[in-house]
Amino acid sequence: MRRVLQGESVPAPEKLLSLFAPPTQILQRHNPGKGVGCGRKLGPDEVEGGIVSRYTLVPGAGTDHAQVAGSLAGHQARFGRAPWLVAGDRGVASAANEALAQTEGGKRGVLPQKGTLSAQRRGYERQRWFRRGFRFRAGIEGRSSVLRCRFGLGRCLAHGEAGMGRWVGGALEWQTWRRSPRRK
């Protein structure tokens, strides 16, 4: 309103994007040809079999670096042990997260780095276990697309932060139930 009525330049976190969904944020897409979008970032934690064990609505629209520590802590609290594989995309990769994945995580940390790789790093990322973990992580993208298109995570019809959490939890529960081996 300040921007329209008074001609002020308003920073992105202070902008009201929706009257019905105030938690909506401006999201920068890092794909060529894609501009900015509106919505919320979802941080799902997935275990073997494609089951989402925990999810968080990411509070800020920034980087995903800070999500790794919470993800590992949540996994250890739920299952009582560290995961044997910690996999993430290039947005999560950092030296601190890689060290955290190897110390508090399990045996393997699959966090590919951005940009041009050194010969040593290229050799590390070409190891068989790293490539298999990377392919596992790539499969998560397909499942997240199914969540968005088929299970209603493309648009939230509930209002407020709590409503958004219920909407996401319901979609994830429905997706997990559909994949359940008991159902067949």
KEZAVEX-839613 format. One line per 2 residues: for each residue x, z, y of C-alpha. Coordinates in pm, 1 decimal. Example, Ala and Ser with C-alpha at 12.3 -4.5 7.8 and 13.67 -1.06 7.14 Angstrom:
KEZAVEX-839613
1230.0:780.0:-450.0 | 1367.0:714.0:-106.0
***
This chain:
KEZAVEX-839613
0.0:0.0:0.0 | 289.6:75.7:234.2
431.8:-265.9:156.7 | 109.4:-449.8:233.9
-15.9:-252.4:535.6 | 309.4:-148.1:703.7
547.0:-421.1:585.0 | 792.1:-171.6:431.6
1029.0:-252.5:150.1 | 932.7:-21.4:-135.5
1177.8:53.5:-422.0 | 1059.5:-48.2:-769.9
1011.4:305.8:-912.8 | 777.5:395.0:-623.3
550.4:91.3:-663.0 | 204.3:141.3:-807.7
153.2:-150.4:-1042.5 | -183.2:-62.5:-1189.3
-466.3:165.0:-1084.6 | -578.9:209.6:-1445.6
-235.9:255.3:-1605.4 | -12.0:444.9:-1360.1
276.2:481.6:-1611.2 | 331.4:104.3:-1598.6
685.1:10.1:-1493.6 | 868.6:-302.6:-1384.2
1078.7:-429.8:-1674.4 | 1369.7:-665.9:-1622.8
1390.1:-923.7:-1899.5 | 1743.2:-1024.7:-1985.4
1654.0:-1364.6:-2124.2 | 1732.0:-1686.9:-1941.2
1424.7:-1829.9:-1775.9 | 1228.9:-1505.9:-1800.0
1151.4:-1309.7:-1486.8 | 1034.5:-954.9:-1464.0
742.3:-809.5:-1652.0 | 521.6:-504.4:-1633.3
468.6:-250.5:-1906.9 | 652.3:30.1:-2082.2
952.2:36.0:-2309.9 | 889.9:166.3:-2657.1
1170.6:322.7:-2858.8 | 1074.5:308.9:-3229.0
1291.6:462.9:-3501.4 | 1257.8:276.4:-3827.8
1365.5:381.5:-4174.9 | 1394.0:186.1:-4498.7
1089.6:-13.7:-4593.7 | 995.7:-89.6:-4234.7
824.6:245.5:-4176.6 | 841.1:378.4:-3821.4
936.2:745.0:-3851.2 | 933.6:830.4:-3479.3
864.8:662.7:-3149.3 | 911.3:745.4:-2784.6
781.4:593.3:-2466.8 | 1105.5:547.6:-2276.0
1075.5:730.5:-1941.6 | 1276.1:486.3:-1732.5
1309.5:112.1:-1720.7 | 1689.8:121.8:-1739.3
1927.2:74.3:-2029.5 | 1874.7:192.7:-2384.1
2209.2:374.3:-2415.7 | 2054.9:721.5:-2396.2
1808.4:660.7:-2681.1 | 2064.9:678.5:-2963.6
2129.6:1053.6:-2939.1 | 1756.7:1135.8:-2942.1
1699.1:897.7:-3229.2 | 1970.1:1057.8:-3442.3
1846.7:1408.9:-3360.2 | 1490.2:1311.6:-3448.2
1598.2:1162.4:-3780.5 | 1798.3:1472.1:-3873.7
1509.7:1700.4:-3777.6 | 1257.5:1501.6:-3982.3
1463.3:1424.2:-4293.8 | 1726.9:1699.8:-4290.6
2019.9:1459.0:-4308.7 | 2188.3:1188.6:-4108.1
2087.9:825.3:-4161.9 | 2340.0:624.6:-4361.3
2303.8:326.0:-4126.4 | 2262.4:332.3:-3749.0
2174.9:-13.5:-3619.0 | 2092.7:-128.6:-3268.3
2106.4:-433.5:-3046.8 | 2360.8:-522.9:-2782.7
2172.9:-321.2:-2519.7 | 2251.1:0.2:-2708.2
2616.8:-75.8:-2773.8 | 2871.0:146.6:-2601.8
3184.8:328.5:-2708.7 | 3009.1:665.9:-2681.3
2714.1:551.8:-2895.5 | 2944.7:403.5:-3157.1
3138.4:730.1:-3179.8 | 2810.9:923.6:-3197.0
2681.0:696.7:-3473.4 | 2995.1:756.8:-3679.7
3017.2:1133.7:-3624.2 | 2652.9:1247.3:-3621.8
2515.2:941.1:-3795.6 | 2588.4:829.1:-4145.3
2863.0:613.1:-4287.0 | 2790.3:297.4:-4088.8
2727.3:217.8:-3724.1 | 2611.8:-137.7:-3650.7
2618.2:-173.5:-3273.9 | 2740.5:-522.6:-3177.2
2915.2:-548.2:-2842.0 | 2830.3:-776.9:-2553.0
3050.9:-1051.2:-2417.3 | 3374.0:-1195.8:-2550.0
3513.5:-996.1:-2839.8 | 3876.3:-915.1:-2905.7
4027.6:-1037.0:-3233.4 | 4018.7:-683.4:-3373.9
3652.4:-632.9:-3278.6 | 3558.3:-977.1:-3410.5
3714.5:-887.0:-3745.7 | 3527.1:-555.2:-3745.4
3191.9:-724.9:-3678.1 | 3255.3:-987.6:-3947.6
3282.5:-734.1:-4227.2 | 3018.1:-773.8:-4493.9
2853.0:-434.3:-4440.2 | 2831.7:-495.2:-4064.1
2666.9:-834.5:-4108.2 | 2414.7:-694.0:-4358.5
2327.3:-412.6:-4115.9 | 2293.3:-666.0:-3836.4
2050.2:-872.4:-4045.6 | 1848.8:-555.9:-4119.8
1828.6:-491.3:-3748.1 | 1722.6:-850.6:-3685.8
1429.6:-795.1:-3923.0 | 1305.4:-520.2:-3693.7
1242.6:-781.6:-3424.6 | 991.9:-960.2:-3648.7
810.0:-637.2:-3723.2 | 793.3:-549.1:-3354.0
645.6:-892.7:-3285.9 | 376.8:-824.1:-3547.1
303.4:-491.6:-3379.7 | 263.2:-663.5:-3046.2
52.9:-957.9:-3164.0 | -151.1:-820.8:-3453.1
-179.1:-446.9:-3399.3 | -255.1:-436.5:-3028.3
72.0:-332.8:-2865.9 | 63.9:-636.2:-2637.8
-184.4:-462.1:-2408.4 | -282.6:-98.4:-2393.6
-653.3:-35.8:-2333.5 | -617.2:342.3:-2309.6
-557.7:511.3:-1973.7 | -271.3:735.8:-1864.0
48.3:850.5:-2033.3 | -130.6:1042.1:-2310.9
-362.6:748.3:-2376.4 | -67.3:513.4:-2400.5
95.6:746.3:-2653.9 | -223.8:754.1:-2862.4
-253.0:374.2:-2846.2 | 104.5:323.8:-2968.2
72.4:592.5:-3236.5 | -250.0:439.9:-3365.7
-99.3:92.6:-3386.8 | 206.4:225.1:-3570.0
-9.2:428.1:-3809.9 | -225.8:124.1:-3887.0
81.7:-93.0:-3944.5 | 235.0:168.9:-4176.1
-90.5:202.6:-4372.0 | -112.3:-175.7:-4416.6
244.8:-183.8:-4556.5 | 189.2:112.3:-4788.0
260.4:40.3:-5157.7 | -25.4:274.9:-5260.2
-273.6:38.3:-5100.2 | -200.9:-255.9:-5333.3
***
